[in-house]
Amino acid sequence: MSTIAVRVRGRRKGAGLGLVAWLLGILFFLPIAWMALTSFHSEADAATNPPSFGAALTLDGYREFFGAGGGASPWPSLINSMVASVASTLLVLLLALPAAYALSINRVRKWTDVLFFFLSTKMLPVVAGLLPIYLFARNTGMLDNIWLLVILYTSMNLPIAVWMMQSFLAEIPVAVIEAARVDGARLPTVLARIVAPMALPGIAATALICFIFSWNELLFARVLTGVVAETAPVFLTGFITSQGLFLAKVCAASLVISLPVLAAGFAAQDKLVQGLSLGAVK
């Protein structure tokens, strides 16, 4: 009877935790669902207080976003965001993998100090470095250049990527790498054919987080770009004008701009869960 009672209590506890998880998930999803519903309303219905749930649905907000109403096209901004996010993420992975290897498997001297140095670079507020970066970009002719954002996003995400990948690579058995060395494999071969495949879930999780951070970045993009290198978040702020806040258009634009991140997260969700759980259980 005691064993049965323990099992019943365990099932009740699991069901309770599951219910709490569902409630928290719904709570976090409600703002997104509300944004999606508002994007299909007219401006008049979206501005009502209290909000009207049964208002007529329309695609006017999306037509305005895609330039059907005579506004600017969002495609250049979306392409700029995609180029900056993908290029910086690839550069981060290319630099973080050997750095994490040197800090986790083939450890350098005082590797813990190196890790804390990487972490200390994130303690400086971004706005504190904005003026010198702006002056450098102006004097070198790099203002309104998408590749300047690629460099900045790479430098901003690299410390986080090294910290994450260091913990992932620490789970790789050293014996496998030593066997490859005995067979004559050089460092590039070890990284490409042994370390990278075994740490693929962690690499996918790191790549997704770096992509999200780059895609959502606004401050540098707002100050350092103009027309040519304008990104999607900067384009989104254009819907807030002196005439007021066009809520339905902003919701439609926000939903469209969020789709690449949502699609990337959905496509890599299994790798993301595996990667974020690496090192959590010994």
KEKE-3310 file (N, C-alpha, C; in steps of 0.2 Angstrom, whole numbers, plus 5000, padded with zeros to 4 digits):
npx = (5004:5010:5019:5010:5004:5014:5016:5004:5005:5016:5011:5001:5008:5016:5006:5001:5012:5013:5001:5003:5014:5007:4998:5007:5013:5002:5000:5011:5009:4998:5000:5006:4996:4986:4992:4993:4979:4975:4982:4974:4963:4955:4961:4953:4945:4956:4960:4950:4944:4937:4945:4939:4933:4926:4927:4927:4937:4951:4964:4971:4981:4992:4993:4997:5009:5017:5018:5007:4999:5006:5017:5034:5043:5045:5055:5069:5074:5071:5079:5091:5092:5092:5104:5113:5111:5112:5125:5133:5130:5136:5149:5152:5150:5161:5172:5170:5170:5183:5189:5181:5185:5198:5196:5189:5193:5206:5214:5219:5232:5226:5213:5200:5201:5201:5188:5181:5185:5179:5166:5166:5166:5153:5148:5149:5138:5129:5126:5135:5147:5142:5145:5159:5160:5151:5158:5170:5164:5160:5171:5178:5170:5160:5147:5130:5131:5130:5139:5146:5137:5137:5150:5149:5138:5144:5155:5147:5140:5149:5156:5145:5143:5155:5155:5143:5146:5158:5153:5146:5155:5163:5157:5160:5168:5185:5193:5189:5193:5207:5210:5208:5218:5229:5227:5232:5225:5223:5221:5211:5204:5199:5191:5181:5176:5174:5172:5163:5151:5148:5144:5133:5120:5122:5129:5118:5109:5117:5118:5105:5102:5111:5107:5094:5097:5104:5095:5085:5091:5092:5097:5111:5108:5099:5106:5117:5114:5105:5097:5101:5106:5096:5088:5076:5070:5072:5065:5052:5050:5047:5033:5028:5023:5023:5009:5003:5001:5000:4991:4986:4994:5007:5006:5004:5016:5025:5022:5025:5039:5043:5042:5053:5061:5053:5051:5064:5066:5056:5060:5072:5069:5071:5085:5088:5082:5090:5102:5102:5100:5112:5125:5117:5113:5123)
npy = (4994:5006:5008:5010:5022:5031:5031:5037:5049:5054:5055:5064:5075:5077:5080:5092:5100:5100:5106:5119:5123:5123:5134:5145:5145:5148:5161:5168:5167:5175:5189:5189:5182:5192:5203:5197:5196:5210:5215:5212:5220:5236:5252:5260:5251:5245:5254:5256:5257:5249:5235:5229:5213:5207:5214:5218:5209:5213:5216:5227:5233:5224:5227:5240:5239:5231:5241:5244:5254:5265:5268:5265:5251:5236:5226:5229:5232:5221:5212:5217:5215:5201:5198:5204:5197:5183:5183:5188:5178:5167:5171:5172:5158:5153:5158:5156:5142:5136:5144:5140:5127:5128:5132:5122:5109:5107:5114:5131:5140:5147:5147:5149:5163:5168:5166:5173:5186:5187:5187:5199:5209:5210:5218:5231:5245:5246:5258:5266:5264:5269:5282:5283:5273:5278:5289:5283:5276:5286:5293:5284:5282:5272:5273:5269:5257:5240:5230:5235:5234:5220:5217:5223:5216:5203:5205:5208:5196:5186:5184:5178:5167:5160:5157:5148:5138:5133:5126:5116:5109:5104:5092:5083:5067:5066:5056:5052:5062:5061:5049:5052:5061:5052:5045:5054:5065:5083:5099:5107:5097:5089:5098:5100:5088:5080:5087:5097:5089:5081:5091:5097:5100:5109:5119:5123:5128:5139:5146:5150:5158:5169:5173:5178:5188:5197:5200:5207:5218:5235:5248:5251:5249:5259:5271:5271:5268:5273:5275:5265:5254:5251:5242:5229:5231:5245:5250:5247:5256:5267:5267:5274:5289:5308:5310:5301:5284:5271:5258:5245:5244:5243:5232:5222:5224:5220:5207:5201:5204:5197:5184:5177:5174:5166:5156:5150:5146:5136:5127:5123:5118:5105:5103:5114:5112:5100:5106:5116:5109:5102:5097:5100:5089:5078)
npz = (5000:5004:4993:4982:4987:4987:4973:4969:4975:4968:4955:4957:4960:4949:4940:4945:4944:4930:4927:4932:4924:4911:4914:4916:4903:4895:4901:4897:4883:4881:4878:4865:4858:4859:4853:4840:4837:4838:4827:4816:4817:4813:4814:4822:4829:4836:4845:4854:4871:4884:4875:4860:4857:4848:4836:4818:4807:4798:4785:4784:4792:4788:4775:4775:4781:4772:4762:4754:4756:4751:4758:4764:4758:4767:4764:4761:4774:4781:4774:4777:4791:4791:4785:4793:4805:4802:4797:4807:4817:4811:4811:4825:4829:4822:4828:4842:4844:4843:4853:4864:4864:4868:4881:4888:4884:4879:4889:4892:4901:4917:4913:4919:4923:4910:4906:4915:4911:4898:4902:4910:4900:4896:4906:4904:4901:4886:4880:4885:4877:4865:4860:4857:4847:4838:4834:4829:4818:4810:4807:4799:4789:4790:4793:4792:4786:4783:4787:4797:4808:4808:4813:4825:4831:4831:4840:4852:4855:4856:4869:4876:4868:4869:4883:4884:4875:4880:4891:4885:4877:4887:4891:4882:4879:4883:4879:4866:4858:4861:4855:4842:4840:4841:4830:4820:4818:4815:4823:4816:4810:4820:4827:4817:4813:4824:4837:4833:4828:4839:4848:4843:4847:4857:4850:4841:4850:4855:4843:4840:4850:4849:4836:4839:4848:4839:4829:4836:4841:4844:4847:4843:4829:4827:4829:4821:4808:4793:4779:4770:4777:4786:4799:4803:4816:4817:4807:4811:4822:4814:4813:4824:4825:4824:4823:4831:4839:4829:4832:4827:4815:4820:4828:4818:4810:4820:4822:4810:4809:4820:4815:4808:4819:4827:4818:4817:4830:4831:4821:4827:4839:4845:4845:4853:4866:4869:4869:4879:4890:4891:4902:4913:4920:4928)
capx = (5000:5014:5022:5005:5002:5020:5015:4999:5007:5020:5007:4997:5013:5018:5000:5001:5018:5011:4996:5007:5018:5003:4996:5013:5014:4997:5001:5016:5007:4992:5002:5007:4989:4982:4995:4990:4972:4974:4984:4969:4958:4956:4964:4948:4944:4961:4961:4945:4945:4940:4946:4933:4935:4921:4927:4928:4944:4954:4971:4973:4987:4997:4994:5001:5016:5020:5019:5002:4996:5010:5022:5040:5043:5049:5059:5076:5075:5071:5085:5097:5092:5094:5111:5117:5110:5115:5133:5136:5130:5141:5156:5152:5151:5167:5177:5168:5171:5190:5190:5178:5189:5204:5194:5186:5196:5213:5213:5225:5233:5222:5207:5195:5202:5199:5181:5178:5186:5174:5160:5166:5165:5146:5146:5148:5132:5130:5125:5142:5151:5139:5148:5166:5159:5149:5164:5174:5161:5159:5178:5180:5165:5156:5140:5125:5135:5127:5144:5148:5133:5139:5156:5147:5134:5149:5158:5143:5137:5155:5157:5140:5144:5160:5153:5139:5149:5163:5150:5144:5161:5166:5153:5163:5173:5192:5196:5187:5198:5214:5210:5208:5225:5233:5226:5235:5220:5225:5216:5205:5200:5196:5185:5176:5173:5173:5169:5156:5145:5146:5142:5129:5114:5124:5130:5112:5106:5120:5117:5098:5102:5115:5103:5089:5100:5106:5089:5081:5095:5089:5101:5116:5105:5095:5111:5123:5111:5101:5092:5104:5107:5091:5086:5068:5067:5072:5059:5046:5049:5044:5026:5027:5024:5020:5002:5001:5003:4995:4992:4985:4999:5012:5005:5005:5023:5028:5021:5029:5046:5044:5041:5059:5064:5049:5052:5070:5065:5052:5064:5078:5067:5073:5092:5088:5081:5095:5108:5101:5100:5118:5128:5112:5113:5129)
capy = (5000:5012:5009:5013:5028:5035:5032:5041:5056:5056:5057:5070:5080:5078:5083:5098:5104:5101:5112:5126:5124:5125:5140:5149:5145:5152:5168:5171:5167:5179:5195:5187:5181:5198:5206:5194:5198:5217:5216:5211:5225:5242:5257:5263:5246:5243:5260:5256:5255:5242:5232:5225:5206:5205:5218:5215:5208:5216:5215:5234:5234:5221:5231:5246:5237:5230:5247:5244:5261:5271:5268:5262:5244:5233:5221:5231:5232:5214:5209:5220:5211:5194:5198:5206:5192:5177:5184:5189:5172:5162:5173:5170:5151:5151:5161:5153:5135:5135:5147:5136:5121:5129:5133:5116:5102:5108:5120:5135:5142:5152:5147:5152:5170:5170:5165:5179:5192:5187:5189:5206:5213:5211:5222:5238:5246:5247:5265:5269:5264:5271:5288:5282:5269:5282:5293:5279:5274:5292:5295:5279:5281:5266:5274:5267:5251:5234:5226:5238:5230:5213:5217:5225:5210:5198:5206:5208:5190:5182:5182:5174:5161:5156:5154:5143:5132:5130:5121:5111:5105:5101:5086:5078:5063:5068:5050:5052:5067:5059:5044:5055:5064:5047:5043:5059:5071:5089:5103:5109:5091:5087:5103:5100:5081:5076:5091:5100:5085:5079:5097:5100:5103:5115:5124:5125:5133:5145:5150:5153:5164:5174:5176:5182:5195:5201:5202:5211:5224:5242:5254:5252:5250:5266:5277:5270:5267:5278:5272:5259:5248:5251:5235:5228:5235:5252:5251:5246:5262:5272:5268:5279:5296:5313:5309:5296:5277:5267:5251:5239:5243:5241:5225:5219:5224:5217:5200:5199:5204:5191:5177:5173:5171:5160:5150:5148:5143:5130:5122:5120:5117:5099:5104:5119:5108:5096:5110:5120:5104:5099:5100:5101:5083:5074)
capz = (5000:5004:4986:4978:4989:4984:4966:4968:4977:4963:4949:4958:4960:4942:4937:4948:4940:4923:4926:4933:4918:4906:4916:4915:4896:4893:4903:4893:4877:4880:4875:4858:4855:4859:4847:4833:4836:4836:4820:4811:4818:4811:4819:4826:4834:4840:4850:4859:4878:4884:4869:4857:4855:4842:4830:4812:4805:4792:4783:4782:4795:4784:4768:4776:4783:4766:4757:4749:4757:4749:4763:4762:4758:4773:4762:4762:4781:4783:4771:4781:4798:4790:4783:4799:4810:4800:4796:4814:4820:4808:4813:4832:4830:4819:4833:4848:4844:4845:4860:4869:4864:4872:4888:4890:4882:4879:4893:4892:4908:4920:4909:4923:4922:4904:4906:4919:4907:4893:4906:4912:4894:4896:4912:4902:4897:4878:4879:4887:4872:4859:4857:4853:4842:4833:4831:4825:4812:4806:4804:4795:4783:4791:4795:4787:4783:4787:4789:4804:4812:4808:4817:4832:4834:4833:4847:4857:4856:4856:4875:4878:4865:4872:4889:4883:4871:4885:4895:4881:4875:4893:4891:4877:4882:4881:4876:4859:4855:4861:4850:4835:4839:4840:4822:4816:4816:4817:4826:4812:4808:4827:4828:4812:4812:4830:4842:4831:4827:4846:4852:4838:4850:4860:4844:4838:4855:4855:4837:4840:4855:4845:4831:4842:4850:4834:4826:4840:4843:4841:4849:4838:4822:4827:4829:4816:4801:4790:4774:4766:4782:4791:4800:4804:4822:4816:4802:4816:4825:4810:4814:4829:4822:4828:4822:4836:4838:4825:4836:4823:4811:4824:4829:4811:4809:4825:4821:4804:4811:4824:4812:4807:4826:4829:4814:4819:4836:4830:4818:4831:4846:4848:4847:4858:4872:4871:4870:4885:4895:4892:4908:4919:4924:4928)
cpx = (5004:5017:5016:5003:5008:5019:5010:5001:5012:5016:5003:5002:5015:5012:5000:5006:5016:5006:4999:5011:5013:5000:5001:5014:5008:4997:5006:5014:5002:4994:5003:5000:4985:4985:4993:4983:4971:4977:4979:4963:4960:4959:4959:4946:4949:4962:4955:4947:4939:4941:4940:4936:4932:4922:4928:4935:4945:4961:4974:4980:4993:4998:4998:5008:5020:5020:5013:4998:5000:5016:5028:5040:5048:5055:5067:5078:5075:5077:5091:5098:5094:5101:5115:5117:5113:5123:5136:5136:5135:5148:5157:5154:5158:5173:5176:5170:5178:5192:5187:5182:5195:5202:5191:5190:5203:5215:5220:5226:5228:5215:5201:5195:5200:5192:5178:5180:5181:5168:5160:5165:5157:5143:5145:5142:5133:5130:5132:5147:5148:5143:5155:5165:5156:5154:5169:5171:5161:5166:5181:5176:5161:5149:5135:5128:5133:5133:5147:5143:5135:5145:5153:5143:5139:5152:5154:5141:5143:5156:5152:5141:5149:5158:5148:5142:5155:5159:5148:5150:5164:5162:5156:5168:5180:5195:5195:5192:5205:5215:5211:5215:5230:5233:5229:5231:5223:5219:5210:5200:5196:5190:5179:5172:5172:5169:5163:5151:5143:5143:5136:5123:5116:5126:5123:5109:5110:5119:5110:5098:5105:5110:5097:5091:5101:5100:5085:5085:5093:5094:5106:5113:5102:5100:5115:5120:5106:5096:5095:5104:5102:5089:5078:5066:5067:5066:5052:5045:5046:5036:5024:5028:5022:5012:4999:5004:4998:4996:4991:4991:5006:5012:5006:5012:5027:5028:5025:5036:5048:5044:5048:5062:5060:5050:5059:5070:5061:5056:5070:5076:5070:5081:5092:5087:5087:5101:5108:5101:5107:5122:5124:5112:5119:5127)
cpy = (5006:5014:5013:5020:5033:5036:5037:5048:5059:5059:5063:5076:5082:5082:5090:5103:5105:5106:5118:5128:5127:5132:5146:5150:5149:5160:5171:5172:5173:5186:5194:5186:5188:5203:5204:5196:5205:5219:5215:5215:5232:5247:5259:5258:5244:5248:5260:5254:5255:5240:5229:5218:5204:5209:5215:5214:5211:5215:5222:5235:5230:5224:5237:5244:5235:5235:5247:5251:5266:5272:5265:5255:5241:5229:5223:5230:5225:5210:5211:5216:5204:5194:5199:5200:5185:5177:5184:5182:5167:5164:5171:5163:5149:5153:5157:5146:5134:5138:5143:5129:5122:5131:5127:5110:5103:5115:5124:5137:5148:5153:5150:5160:5172:5170:5171:5186:5192:5189:5196:5211:5214:5216:5229:5240:5248:5254:5269:5269:5266:5277:5287:5277:5273:5286:5289:5277:5280:5294:5290:5278:5275:5267:5272:5261:5245:5230:5229:5235:5223:5212:5218:5219:5204:5199:5206:5201:5185:5180:5177:5167:5157:5153:5148:5137:5129:5125:5115:5106:5102:5094:5081:5074:5065:5062:5049:5056:5065:5053:5047:5058:5058:5044:5048:5065:5078:5093:5104:5102:5088:5092:5101:5093:5077:5081:5094:5095:5082:5085:5100:5103:5109:5121:5127:5130:5139:5149:5153:5159:5170:5177:5180:5188:5199:5204:5207:5218:5230:5248:5256:5253:5257:5272:5276:5269:5272:5274:5266:5253:5248:5244:5235:5232:5242:5254:5251:5252:5268:5272:5272:5286:5301:5313:5305:5289:5273:5259:5245:5238:5241:5234:5220:5218:5220:5209:5197:5199:5199:5184:5174:5170:5165:5154:5147:5144:5136:5125:5119:5119:5110:5100:5109:5116:5104:5100:5114:5115:5100:5102:5101:5095:5079:5067)
cpz = (5000:4997:4982:4980:4987:4977:4965:4969:4971:4957:4951:4958:4953:4938:4939:4944:4933:4922:4927:4927:4912:4908:4914:4907:4893:4895:4899:4885:4875:4876:4867:4855:4854:4854:4841:4832:4834:4829:4815:4812:4814:4816:4824:4831:4838:4846:4855:4866:4882:4877:4866:4854:4849:4836:4824:4810:4798:4791:4782:4785:4791:4778:4769:4778:4776:4760:4753:4750:4755:4753:4760:4762:4764:4771:4763:4770:4784:4780:4775:4788:4797:4789:4789:4804:4808:4799:4803:4818:4818:4811:4821:4833:4827:4824:4840:4849:4846:4852:4865:4870:4869:4879:4891:4890:4883:4882:4893:4900:4910:4915:4913:4923:4915:4903:4909:4915:4902:4896:4908:4906:4893:4901:4910:4899:4890:4877:4880:4881:4865:4856:4854:4847:4836:4829:4827:4818:4807:4803:4799:4789:4784:4793:4790:4783:4787:4790:4796:4809:4813:4813:4824:4835:4835:4839:4853:4859:4857:4864:4878:4875:4867:4879:4888:4880:4875:4889:4891:4879:4881:4894:4886:4880:4879:4877:4869:4856:4855:4856:4843:4834:4838:4833:4818:4814:4819:4820:4822:4811:4815:4828:4823:4812:4818:4835:4839:4831:4834:4850:4848:4842:4854:4855:4842:4843:4855:4848:4837:4845:4852:4840:4833:4845:4845:4830:4830:4842:4840:4842:4844:4831:4822:4826:4823:4809:4799:4786:4771:4771:4787:4792:4802:4810:4821:4811:4806:4819:4821:4810:4820:4827:4826:4828:4828:4835:4835:4827:4831:4818:4814:4826:4823:4810:4814:4824:4815:4805:4815:4821:4811:4814:4828:4825:4815:4825:4835:4826:4822:4838:4849:4850:4852:4865:4874:4873:4877:4891:4896:4898:4914:4923:4923:4928)
residu = (MET:SER:THR:ILE:ALA:VAL:ARG:VAL:ARG:GLY:ARG:ARG:LYS:GLY:ALA:GLY:LEU:GLY:LEU:VAL:ALA:TRP:LEU:LEU:GLY:ILE:LEU:PHE:PHE:LEU:PRO:ILE:ALA:TRP:MET:ALA:LEU:THR:SER:PHE:HIS:SER:GLU:ALA:ASP:ALA:ALA:THR:ASN:PRO:PRO:SER:PHE:GLY:ALA:ALA:LEU:THR:LEU:ASP:GLY:TYR:ARG:GLU:PHE:PHE:GLY:ALA:GLY:GLY:GLY:ALA:SER:PRO:TRP:PRO:SER:LEU:ILE:ASN:SER:MET:VAL:ALA:SER:VAL:ALA:SER:THR:LEU:LEU:VAL:LEU:LEU:LEU:ALA:LEU:PRO:ALA:ALA:TYR:ALA:LEU:SER:ILE:ASN:ARG:VAL:ARG:LYS:TRP:THR:ASP:VAL:LEU:PHE:PHE:PHE:LEU:SER:THR:LYS:MET:LEU:PRO:VAL:VAL:ALA:GLY:LEU:LEU:PRO:ILE:TYR:LEU:PHE:ALA:ARG:ASN:THR:GLY:MET:LEU:ASP:ASN:ILE:TRP:LEU:LEU:VAL:ILE:LEU:TYR:THR:SER:MET:ASN:LEU:PRO:ILE:ALA:VAL:TRP:MET:MET:GLN:SER:PHE:LEU:ALA:GLU:ILE:PRO:VAL:ALA:VAL:ILE:GLU:ALA:ALA:ARG:VAL:ASP:GLY:ALA:ARG:LEU:PRO:THR:VAL:LEU:ALA:ARG:ILE:VAL:ALA:PRO:MET:ALA:LEU:PRO:GLY:ILE:ALA:ALA:THR:ALA:LEU:ILE:CYS:PHE:ILE:PHE:SER:TRP:ASN:GLU:LEU:LEU:PHE:ALA:ARG:VAL:LEU:THR:GLY:VAL:VAL:ALA:GLU:THR:ALA:PRO:VAL:PHE:LEU:THR:GLY:PHE:ILE:THR:SER:GLN:GLY:LEU:PHE:LEU:ALA:LYS:VAL:CYS:ALA:ALA:SER:LEU:VAL:ILE:SER:LEU:PRO:VAL:LEU:ALA:ALA:GLY:PHE:ALA:ALA:GLN:ASP:LYS:LEU:VAL:GLN:GLY:LEU:SER:LEU:GLY:ALA:VAL:LYS)
# end
